[in-house]
Amino acid sequence: MAKGIGQTQEPMKIEKPYYTWREVMDLLGVKEGKAREVTKELNDELAEKGYHPYPPGKVSKKYFHERFY
């Protein structure tokens, strides 16, 4: 059914380009400390390659999948 004027639409879901350490924890099945360590290591690797890393606790989905899948 079409939406009429004044009716609200569902907000558009935007895919974020990173995983948080909590998502890494779930994906790898590891504890919090290990998930935080993995996100830091991956960001350090990206920085060594000259890329701008994500803030602490976040890691690029693309790079994560290159390394783990």
N, C-alpha and C positions, 0 to 999 in steps of 0.2 A: 504494500500500500504506500502510496506517495505521501511525502510530508508536505503539509500546507504551510502557508505563511504564519510565522509566529510559533510553529512547533519546533521543539529542540531536536537536534540530531545527536546521535552518539558521537562522542569525541573521537577524533582520528587517533589511532594508536601508532606512535612513532617508535620504530625499532631502534634501540640504543646500540651504538657500535662497540660496546665494551661489556665485560662481565665484572661483577663485583666479587670480592673474595668469598662472599656467601654462596654465590652461584658456582664459583670454582670448587668450593667445598662439596656442593651437591654433585657436580659433574664428575669429580674425581673420586668421590667417596672418602674424603680425608677429613681430619679434624681441622678446627679453626686455625691453629698455629701453622699447620702445613699449607693450608690454602693461602694464608697471608704471605708465607715464605715464597710460594710459587708465583703469586702475583708480583711480588717484589723482584724476584729473579728474572721474570719475563720482561718487566719494565726496565731493569738494568741492562738486559741484552739489547733491547730496542735502543736505549740511550747510547750504548757502545757502537751501534750501527749507524748512529747519527739521527735517529728518529726522536721526535718529541714524545716522551712517555706520558701515559695517563696519570692522574693524581694517585697518591697512595691508596691501595685497596681496590683499584680498578685495572683491568688489563684488556687490551684489544682483542675482540672476538676472533678476528682474522688471524692474528699472531698466535693466539691460544690454540686454534685448530691446526695451524701449521706445525706446532710443536707436539701436540698431544693426539691428533687424530689423523 
